[in-house]
Amino acid sequence: MTKRIYDLYKNTPELEHLQVGFIALSKSGEIGAFCVRKGFNYALQSKNQQNTLIDATYMME
């Protein structure tokens, strides 16, 4: 799916200003995030850690 979104952005100049981000959470508590462009982040709070702001992995500058 990420390849399809990247191709859509790359081939459609009108979408240049848009950001798409995904946040995933498994039932066991694993967390991951991905975005098309740099600049997407998310906050994480858990019992064992302080609040953390995490930058998602991105595909394009």
Rosetta blueprint (number, residue, H / E / L):
1 M L
2 T H
3 K H
4 R H
5 I H
6 Y H
7 D H
8 L H
9 Y H
10 K H
11 N H
12 T L
13 P H
14 E H
15 L H
16 E L
17 H L
18 L L
19 Q L
20 V L
21 G E
22 F E
23 I E
24 A E
25 L E
26 S L
27 K L
28 S L
29 G L
30 E L
31 I E
32 G E
33 A E
34 F E
35 C E
36 V E
37 R E
38 K L
39 G L
40 F L
41 N E
42 Y E
43 A E
44 L E
45 Q L
46 S L
47 K L
48 N L
49 Q L
50 Q L
51 N L
52 T E
53 L E
54 I E
55 D E
56 A L
57 T E
58 Y E
59 M E
60 M E
61 E L
